[in-house]
Amino acid sequence: MSLVAAATAAFGTTFSLTSAPALADSFDFAYSGPGITASGVLTTESLGSSIIASNTEQQTEGYLITGITGFRNGTSIDMLLPTNSVGGNDNLLIAAPPYLDQFGFAYEAGGITYYNAFNITPGGYFELSAQTSSATPLTSFSVTSVSATPVPEPSEEMAVVGIGVWISSVWGQREKKVGTRRNFADLFLSDGITEN
């Protein structure tokens, strides 16, 4: 008898241990302007085609930026900032140009300075520095899709092991009360349970 069949017989419940893996998309980004060079990788979660780009008013495919790595002027980018941290950032990435809306994404670099890259159509791309409270026009901004990778999820095997350990524990407690011992494998590999 299989473990799932035994659990179904014992508890009247069928366990479903499968699910579709979630995907995280990665995008290379790079931008530059007077005295500014920034590049790295944006990690995102797909929002599907349900977002309305605020600067184009068109429904499009979009992503929520959930992480960032890279460098700005040779200084390591430390972390993505939560939404509404700098310049009203919403941390949205649009799947096609112009890639960013008027709120853009914000990050910390060098442990002390916050930056927000955003787009104002038709004005172009800008970077807002929280340190100087000024927006600098950017001369270039690019985004390239890198990959869609499965997000690690708990394995089915570990769920089965967990169920097995729990059943073993419950069966062991039952056996102590009855005063006999049974082999755990015999319980699930035999066609039925017999008394000694």
Backbone torsions as a table, in degrees:
resi	resn	phi	psi	omega
1	MET	NA	134.6	-178.5
2	SER	-75.7	161.1	179.4
3	LEU	-60.4	-44.0	-179.4
4	VAL	-65.8	-40.7	178.7
5	ALA	-64.6	-41.7	178.6
6	ALA	-63.7	-42.4	178.9
7	ALA	-65.6	-37.9	179.1
8	THR	-65.0	-44.1	179.2
9	ALA	-64.3	-40.8	-176.7
10	ALA	-73.8	-37.7	-171.2
11	PHE	-116.3	-5.4	-179.3
12	GLY	67.8	23.9	-177.1
13	THR	-132.0	138.1	173.8
14	THR	-97.4	131.2	-179.8
15	PHE	-93.1	129.5	175.1
16	SER	-109.4	120.8	-174.0
17	LEU	-115.4	14.2	-178.4
18	THR	-109.9	149.7	176.0
19	SER	-156.2	157.3	177.1
20	ALA	-76.4	134.6	-179.2
21	PRO	-69.0	141.0	174.4
22	ALA	-76.0	150.2	-179.7
23	LEU	-115.1	141.0	172.3
24	ALA	-115.4	128.7	178.9
25	ASP	-98.6	143.1	177.1
26	SER	-116.2	141.2	179.1
27	PHE	-132.8	131.5	169.6
28	ASP	-77.4	139.6	174.2
29	PHE	-130.3	154.7	175.1
30	ALA	-155.5	140.0	172.9
31	TYR	-150.3	157.8	179.0
32	SER	-150.9	160.9	178.4
33	GLY	-167.3	-172.8	179.8
34	PRO	-57.8	111.8	179.3
35	GLY	74.3	13.3	-176.1
36	ILE	-130.8	130.1	169.1
37	THR	-141.3	120.7	179.9
38	ALA	-135.8	142.1	176.5
39	SER	-159.2	158.6	179.2
40	GLY	166.9	-154.2	-177.7
41	VAL	-126.7	132.3	174.0
42	LEU	-102.5	129.0	173.9
43	THR	-100.0	134.3	-173.4
44	THR	-136.0	167.2	169.4
45	GLU	-122.1	134.1	-178.3
46	SER	-67.9	137.0	173.1
47	LEU	-104.2	5.0	-178.1
48	GLY	72.2	-154.2	-178.8
49	SER	-102.9	36.3	-173.8
50	SER	-102.6	3.6	-177.9
51	ILE	-97.3	149.5	174.3
52	ILE	-107.0	115.2	179.6
53	ALA	-68.0	121.4	-174.6
54	SER	-64.1	-26.2	-177.6
55	ASN	-91.3	-12.1	177.8
56	THR	-118.8	-13.3	-178.2
57	GLU	57.9	24.9	178.8
58	GLN	-114.6	143.7	176.0
59	GLN	-72.7	135.2	-176.2
60	THR	-151.4	168.8	174.2
61	GLU	-76.8	140.0	-178.7
62	GLY	-146.1	170.7	-176.7
63	TYR	-136.9	146.6	171.1
64	LEU	-95.0	122.0	178.1
65	ILE	-74.2	124.9	-177.1
66	THR	-113.6	-10.8	179.9
67	GLY	-163.3	161.0	-179.4
68	ILE	-150.4	142.3	170.3
69	THR	-137.5	156.9	177.3
70	GLY	147.3	-158.0	-177.5
71	PHE	-139.8	146.7	171.4
72	ARG	-125.7	117.3	-177.5
73	ASN	50.2	40.9	177.1
74	GLY	81.8	-4.8	179.3
75	THR	-98.8	136.1	-178.1
76	SER	-63.2	136.0	171.7
77	ILE	-79.9	122.0	-173.2
78	ASP	-82.8	-44.8	-175.0
79	MET	-167.0	157.5	171.1
80	LEU	-77.0	139.0	178.2
81	LEU	-91.4	149.8	177.4
82	PRO	-60.9	158.7	178.6
83	THR	-56.9	151.7	179.8
84	ASN	63.3	27.1	178.3
85	SER	-85.9	-45.8	-177.2
86	VAL	-136.9	120.6	176.4
87	GLY	63.3	23.7	179.6
88	GLY	72.7	22.7	-176.3
89	ASN	-48.4	136.6	176.9
90	ASP	-110.9	-3.8	177.8
91	ASN	55.3	37.7	176.2
92	LEU	-100.2	141.6	174.4
93	LEU	-120.3	124.8	179.9
94	ILE	-88.7	141.0	-173.1
95	ALA	-67.8	-19.8	-178.1
96	ALA	-133.5	164.5	179.4
97	PRO	-53.2	136.4	19.9
98	PRO	-92.3	9.8	175.4
99	TYR	70.2	-40.0	-179.8
100	LEU	-119.9	152.5	172.2
101	ASP	-98.1	-168.8	-175.7
102	GLN	-70.9	-8.6	180.0
103	PHE	-103.6	-30.1	173.1
104	GLY	61.5	-159.2	179.1
105	PHE	-122.5	151.8	-177.0
106	ALA	-127.0	147.5	-178.7
107	TYR	-148.8	166.2	176.6
108	GLU	-108.2	137.6	176.1
109	ALA	-131.9	139.3	177.7
110	GLY	70.6	13.5	176.4
111	GLY	75.4	-2.9	-176.3
112	ILE	-138.6	-20.2	-172.9
113	THR	-114.8	136.5	179.0
114	TYR	-106.1	141.1	179.7
115	TYR	-132.8	149.3	177.0
116	ASN	-131.8	118.0	174.7
117	ALA	-97.9	131.7	-176.8
118	PHE	-151.3	173.0	-178.4
119	ASN	-130.5	133.7	172.6
120	ILE	-119.1	107.6	-179.5
121	THR	-82.2	129.9	6.3
122	PRO	-95.6	12.5	-175.4
123	GLY	-69.7	-25.2	178.6
124	GLY	107.9	-165.1	-176.7
125	TYR	-92.8	147.6	179.1
126	PHE	-140.7	159.2	169.8
127	GLU	-124.1	125.1	177.0
128	LEU	-98.4	127.0	175.8
129	SER	-100.8	123.1	178.1
130	ALA	-67.9	-23.4	-179.1
131	GLN	-71.0	-41.1	-178.3
132	THR	-103.8	-9.2	-177.0
133	SER	55.4	32.6	177.6
134	SER	-127.5	149.0	179.3
135	ALA	-102.8	128.3	179.7
136	THR	-104.8	128.2	176.2
137	PRO	-64.6	139.2	178.7
138	LEU	-97.9	144.4	179.5
139	THR	-91.7	-18.1	176.2
140	SER	-152.4	150.0	175.6
141	PHE	-152.7	126.6	178.8
142	SER	-138.7	150.5	176.5
143	VAL	-136.6	133.0	178.7
144	THR	-130.2	128.6	177.4
145	SER	-67.8	132.5	-179.6
146	VAL	-101.2	-56.6	-176.7
147	SER	-168.3	162.5	168.6
148	ALA	-113.6	115.7	-177.3
149	THR	-117.5	142.6	178.0
150	PRO	-63.0	138.2	175.1
151	VAL	-83.5	128.3	-178.6
152	PRO	-58.1	134.9	177.3
153	GLU	-128.6	158.4	179.0
154	PRO	-56.4	139.5	-176.3
155	SER	-77.2	151.1	176.8
156	GLU	-63.6	-36.6	-179.0
157	GLU	-60.7	-39.1	180.0
158	MET	-68.1	-33.7	176.6
159	ALA	-65.3	-42.3	178.4
160	VAL	-64.8	-42.5	177.5
161	VAL	-60.9	-42.8	178.9
162	GLY	-61.1	-42.8	177.9
163	ILE	-64.3	-42.5	179.6
164	GLY	-61.9	-43.1	179.2
165	VAL	-63.6	-41.3	-179.8
166	TRP	-64.6	-46.6	179.7
167	ILE	-61.9	-41.3	178.9
168	SER	-60.9	-41.8	179.8
169	SER	-64.2	-47.2	179.6
170	VAL	-63.4	-44.0	180.0
171	TRP	-64.1	-39.3	178.9
172	GLY	-62.7	-40.8	177.8
173	GLN	-65.0	-40.1	178.4
174	ARG	-63.0	-43.8	-177.8
175	GLU	-65.4	-34.4	179.0
176	LYS	-64.1	-37.7	179.7
177	LYS	-69.9	-38.0	-179.4
178	VAL	-75.4	-29.1	178.3
179	GLY	93.8	11.5	177.2
180	THR	-126.5	163.2	178.3
181	ARG	-118.1	140.7	174.8
182	ARG	-126.6	151.0	176.1
183	ASN	-74.9	125.6	-178.2
184	PHE	-57.6	-41.7	-179.9
185	ALA	-62.9	-38.8	178.8
186	ASP	-60.7	-33.4	-179.0
187	LEU	-60.7	-44.1	-173.1
188	PHE	-99.8	-14.1	-178.3
189	LEU	-99.3	-14.9	178.7
190	SER	-87.0	166.3	179.8
191	ASP	-78.4	-15.5	179.6
192	GLY	-162.0	174.4	-179.8
193	ILE	-104.7	127.7	-179.2
194	THR	-117.2	150.5	177.6
195	GLU	-84.3	147.8	176.3
196	ASN	-80.7	NA	NA
